[in-house]
Amino acid sequence: MTRKPNLSILRVPFDLGAGRKGVRLGPDAILRAGLERKLRQLGFSFELPEPVPAPLLSAASTQPAALKHLNEVVEVNESLALQIKAVLDRGRFPLVLGGDHSIAIGTLTGLRQHYRSLGVIWFDAHSDLNTPDTSPSGNIHGMSLAAALGKGHDRLTRIGGVLPKIQPQHTVIIGARQLDPGEKELIHAEGITCFTMHEVDRMGIARVMEEALRLASAGTDGVHVSFDIDSVDPLEAPGTGTPVKGGLSYREAHLALELLHESGVMVSAEMVEVNPALERDNKTARLAVELILSLLGQRIL
């Protein structure tokens, strides 16, 4: 992305993929934190269509216990995938505001319906590589990357009729520091590159990003950036449902996204898991706005 694209800001007020409710309020919190005004100041044009409809809660007894709210997750992701593809077909850049991280399945589905091959850089304190067989919670936001890779329940993996959405060799996780045993096994078995906070600390974020960009962009049509705000240390981003101490610092997060912009390979982005119900001052939403601006090219000088 070397010039200012025409943005389509897609709001997905959905939290049934998560264990703690309130993240459905994330998109509006990010807008209240000044995203539109600051995008205009940067010279962006954008459209803000109506939010993706959040499905009503159906009877839990009709759904698998290891896949909480499966019907609703599938429904919202099918709807989001259609909107993503429509935005891309009009030559626009989709900026998705969640919502919990289960919505990434729909984002990646719509992208894959448009692009032949896609790289993904996934910022997260977790890897979201659980399946119904390995998940300790049954919350689908912890299964979204696995589903995009074609692993897990077929109603998730087959959303949009595209299976898989992405390939492991083009998938890079950054900032992980809380991984379940089944996720570790899948990372090793599939050859997924995962830069945990150990690697970030040892290598430095600039070197991590250099390697991540090389892997995600090699032989692909572009790179999608999926940014879970819990990748950032909870001292900076307290308003999120599954915080884990020891995350990316304020400047590490900004530099990572600044380098992504400079690479020119990004074709879409999403910001997820901002939960204003878990704090009083909208601090995390304000941080999300700042990070989005860095991702889209705001510079210090």
N, C-alpha and C positions, 0 to 999 in steps of 0.2 A: 504494500500500500504506500505508494510514493506521492500521491496527490490526495487532496481531500475528497473522499467519496460522498455520495449522497446516502445519508444514513436512514435506515428504518428502525426505529426504536420499538421493539416488540416486548410488551409487558406480559408476564405470565404469573398472575397472582395465585399461586398454587402451593400448598404445603402438605398435601396428603402423602407425599413420598417420604416425609420426615417424621421423626418421633416427637419433636416439640413443635407445637403450632405457633403461628404468628409470622412465619416467613412469607406468607402470602401478601403481607403488608410491605414487603421489601421494595417492589417497583415504585409504589407511590412515595415511600420514604426517600428513595434515591432522587426522584423528581423534586420532592420538597427541599432536598439538600442543594438544589440549584443546578441540576444537570443541564436543563434546556438553556438557561441564561448563559452558562459558561461555554456550552457548545457554540452558541451564536457569537460569543466573544472571540472564539477561536476561528470563526469564519465558516462554520459548518452549516449546511442546509440539511434539514431532517424532516421526516414525517413521523407522526405519533398516532398510529391507528388505535382503534379500540382494543382493550386487552384481550388476550386469548381467553375464551370462556372457560371458567373453572367449573368442572362438572360437580353435580350434587353428589353427596355421599350416599352410596348404595348400601344394602344390607351386608354387614361384614360376614355373616354366616354363609354367603354364597361364594366367598373368595378364599383362596388358600391361606392358612394361618401364617405360612412363611413368606407370603407376598401381600403385605398389608395394603389395602385399597388398590388392588391390581386393576380393577375395571376403570377406576378414575384416572390412574396413572396412564393407562393405555389411551384413554379417550383424550386427555389433554395433550399427550405427545403426538397423537395422530393429527390433531388440530394444529399444533405448532408446526409440525413438519410441512403441512400444506402452506402455511404462511411463509415459512422460510423459503421454500422453493419459489413461491410467487414473487417474493422480494428479490431473490437472486435472478430470476428470469427477467426482471425489469432493470437489471444492471445496478442494483442498489446493495449496500453493505448492511447486513443484519446485525444489530446490536440488541441482544436479548437480556432482559432484566428479570431475574427470578425473585421469588420462587425458590423451591428447593432443587437440589442437583439432579433429581430424577428427570427434569425437563431437558437435560442434555441429550437424552435419547431422541427426542423429537427434533432438536436442533441438528444433530448429526444425521438424522434421517433425511431431512430436507436438503442439507448440504450434499449428501451422497447422491440424492436424486438429480442434483444439478452438476456435480463434479465427478469426473471419472475416478479420481484418487485423492484422498485427503489426509493431511497430517494433523495431529492433535497435540497441543501442549496443555496439560491438565494440572492446574495449580490447586493443591488440596492438602490438608493435613492428613487425609486418609487417601486410599487409592480407589475406593468405590468399585472394587473388583470382586465383591461377594456375589454369590449366587444363592438361590433358595436353600441349597444344601449346606452352604457354609455360613450364611448370615446369622449372627447371634440375635438380631433384632427383628428381622423380617421387613425392615424399612427399605423401600426400593431406592431411595436416594443413595444408599450404599451399594447398589448393584448396577448403577447406570453405565459406568465405563465397561463393565463386564458384558452387559447387554449389547452395547455398541460394537463390541468385539465378537459378538455371536455366541456368548456364553451365558447360560441361564435358561429361564423359562421361555418357551417359544412365543408366548404372547408379547413378551418384551423384545426378544431378538428379531421378531418378524414385523415389528411396527413399520408401516409404510411399504412393506413388501421388499425391503432391501436387507440382505443378510450376507455377510456382516456389513456394518457401516464403515468401519475402519480396520486397518491392519496393525498387528502388534509392532511391527518394525518401524512404523511411522507414528507410534504413540509414545509420548514422553510425559511422565508424572514428575512434578516438582513440589518440594516442600513437605512430603509425607513424613509423618512421625508417629502414626498410630495405625498399625497394620494387623489385621486378623490372620491367623494361621493359613486359612484357605486362600487369602489374597497373596500372601508370600509365595505359596506354591504356584499359583497361577502366573505371577510375575516371572518366576524362574522357568516354568514350563513353556510359556509363550515367548520368552525373550523380550519382555517389555522393559524399556529403560525407565528406571525409577530413581530420580535424584532425591534421596531422603535429606533431611536436615543435616545428617552427618556429612553427606557429600557437599551440600551448600556451605557448611562451615569449613570444610577442608579445602575445597576448590575455589570458593568465592562465587558469587552469583553471576558475574560476568562470564566466567569460563563455563559455568553450568549452562547459561543461555546460549553461548556459542555452540556447544555440543548439541543442546536440545534443538536448536534451529537447524543444524546440519541434518540431524536424524529425521525430524518431522517434515522437512521440505524436500528431501532427496527423492526424486521421482514422483512427486505429487503435484497436484494442480494448485495447491495453496495450503495454508495452515489455519486451523480454527483454534482460538484461545478460549478455554473454559476456565474461568477464575472463580473458585470457591473462596469466599472471603475468610474462611477459617484457615486458609494457608498462611495468613498473616498472624503474628503473635496476638493473643487475646488482650495484651496490654494496649495494643493499638486498635483491635477490632473485637470488642467485647460482645457486641450484639449479634451473636450467631449461635446456632443450636448445639453444635458439638465442638466447643473450643478445646484446643490442646496447647498447653504452654510450650514455649520453645520454637515458635514459628518464625516466618520471615519478618525481618525488621521493616520499619517504615521505608527506609531507603532501599533495602534489598528488593522489596516489592515494586517500588517505583522504577528502579533501574532495570529490573527484568522486563517491565512493560515498555519502558523507553527503548530498550534494545529490540524488542519485538516490533515496535513501530519502525525503527530504523532499518530493519531487515527487508521490509517491503514485500513480505510473503503472506501477510495475514489477509484472509478473505472474510472472516466473521469473528464475532466475539460474544461471550455471555458473562454476566456477573450474577452470581447466585449466592444463596444462603445468608443474605442480610436480613436479620430479624429484629426490627425495631421494638417488638414487644418485650425484648429482653434487656432493654436499656432505656434511659430517660431522656437523653440529650441528642439522639440521632447521630452520635459520633461515628458509628460504623457506616452509616449511609453517606456521611460526608467524606469519609475515607474512600468509599466506593466511587464517589464522583471524582475525587482527585486521581484515583488509579485509572479510571476510564479515560480521563483527559490525557494522562501520560501515555496510555495505550494508543490514543488517537493523535499523538504528536506534540502535546504541550511540552515545552522545553523550559529549563531554568533561565537560559540566556538565548 
